[in-house]
């Protein structure tokens, strides 16, 4: 408990580190680097926070794109309704051609927006995967170095 003065009581990570230090402090494991172990767990927490931030940013971008698509589609529909009421002298073929253009344009933009949303989701998932993979590699490396054989402790 000598290191508790540097731990913030209001910090959950600080509290967790203090509890881990207390639990492992009761036991003496030869060659086990407690400080390195605690730093590794802090790095895990940081990686989870970063992955959560990436996921949130990706979801936010997708939500924003969905809102933009909805707004654009509604504006086009509104425009089509106004054009149709304003074009009383149009022939049925003109009305159908105009509506077909609007539908084609709307579908094209919607599909492009869906593609952008899929790319944003894929990018977020790839970043999250890389964060988790990096932590897994770091944890594996840390496990290799935490326990040192007694005859190699001089290295």
C-alpha positions in Angstrom: 0.0 0.0 0.0 3.0 2.3 -0.2 2.1 3.4 -3.7 -1.5 4.3 -2.9 -0.7 8.0 -2.5 -0.1 8.2 -6.3 -3.4 6.5 -7.1 -6.4 8.6 -7.4 -9.3 7.4 -5.3 -11.8 8.8 -7.8 -10.1 6.9 -10.7 -11.6 3.4 -11.4 -8.4 2.4 -13.1 -6.4 3.7 -10.1 -8.7 1.7 -7.8 -8.3 -1.4 -9.9 -4.5 -1.1 -10.0 -4.5 -0.6 -6.2 -6.6 -3.8 -5.7 -4.5 -5.8 -8.1 -1.3 -4.6 -6.3 -2.9 -5.5 -2.9 -3.9 -9.0 -4.1 -0.6 -9.9 -5.8 1.3 -8.2 -2.9 0.1 -11.0 -0.6 1.8 -13.6 -2.8 5.4 -13.6 -3.8 6.0 -15.0 -7.3 9.7 -15.4 -8.1 10.5 -13.5 -11.3 7.0 -12.0 -11.6 7.1 -8.3 -12.4 3.9 -6.9 -10.8 4.4 -3.4 -12.1 4.7 -4.6 -15.7 1.6 -6.7 -15.2 -0.4 -3.7 -13.9 0.9 -1.5 -16.7 -0.3 -4.2 -19.2 -3.8 -4.2 -17.8 -3.8 -0.4 -18.0 -2.8 -0.7 -21.7 -5.7 -3.2 -22.1 -8.1 -0.7 -20.6 -6.7 2.1 -22.9 -7.1 -0.2 -25.9 -10.7 -0.9 -25.0 -11.4 2.8 -24.6 -9.8 3.5 -28.0 -11.8 0.7 -29.7 -15.0 2.0 -28.2 -14.2 5.5 -29.4 -13.6 4.1 -32.9 -16.8 2.1 -32.8 -18.8 5.2 -31.6 -17.2 7.4 -34.3 -18.1 4.8 -37.0 -21.7 4.5 -35.7 -22.0 8.3 -35.6 -20.8 8.6 -39.2 -23.2 6.0 -40.4 -26.1 7.6 -38.5 -25.2 11.0 -40.0 -25.1 9.5 -43.5 -28.5 7.8 -43.0 -30.0 11.2 -41.9 -28.5 12.9 -44.9 -29.9 10.2 -47.2 -33.4 10.5 -45.6 -33.3 14.3 -45.9 -32.2 14.2 -49.5 -34.8 11.6 -50.4 -37.6 13.6 -48.7 -36.5 16.7 -50.5 -36.5 15.0 -53.9 -39.9 13.5 -53.2 -41.2 17.0 -52.2 -39.7 18.4 -55.3 -41.3 15.8 -57.5 -44.7 16.4 -55.9 -44.3 20.2 -56.5 -43.2 19.6 -60.1 -46.1 17.4 -60.8 -48.7 19.8 -59.6 -46.9 22.7 -61.4 -46.8 20.8 -64.7 -50.4 20.6 -65.6 -49.7 21.0 -69.3 -47.4 18.0 -69.4 -48.2 14.8 -71.3 -48.4 11.5 -69.4 -45.2 10.5 -71.1 -43.5 13.6 -69.8 -44.7 13.0 -66.3 -43.5 9.4 -66.4 -40.1 10.4 -67.8 -39.7 13.1 -65.1 -40.7 10.7 -62.3 -38.4 8.0 -63.7 -35.5 10.5 -63.7 -36.3 11.4 -60.1 -36.5 7.8 -59.0 -33.3 6.8 -60.9 -31.4 9.8 -59.3 -32.8 9.0 -55.8 -31.9 5.3 -56.1 -28.4 6.1 -57.4 -27.7 8.5 -54.5 -29.2 6.1 -52.0 -27.1 3.2 -53.3 -24.0 5.4 -53.2 -24.8 6.4 -49.6 -25.3 2.8 -48.7 -21.9 2.0 -50.1 -20.3 4.8 -48.1 -22.0 3.5 -45.0 -20.8 0.0 -45.6 -17.2 1.3 -46.2 -17.4 3.4 -42.9 -18.6 0.3 -41.0 -15.8 -1.8 -42.5 -13.2 0.8 -41.7 -14.4 1.0 -38.1 -14.4 -2.8 -37.7 -10.9 -3.0 -39.2 -9.6 -0.4 -36.8 -11.2 -2.1 -33.9 -9.7 -5.5 -35.0 -6.3 -3.9 -35.3 -6.5 -2.4 -31.8 -7.5 -5.8 -30.3 -4.9 -7.6 -32.3 -2.2 -5.2 -31.2 -3.2 -5.7 -27.6 -3.2 -9.5 -28.0 0.3 -9.3 -29.4 1.5 -7.0 -26.6 -0.1 -9.3 -24.0 1.6 -12.4 -25.5 5.0 -10.5 -25.4 4.4 -9.3 -21.9 3.6 -12.9 -20.7 7.0 -13.9 -22.2 8.8 -11.3 -20.2 6.8 -11.3 -16.9 8.2 -14.7 -15.9 11.9 -14.9 -16.1 13.7 -18.1 -15.2 15.8 -17.8 -12.1 19.1 -18.6 -13.8 18.5 -15.8 -16.5 17.5 -13.0 -14.1 20.9 -11.4 -14.7 20.2 -10.8 -18.4 
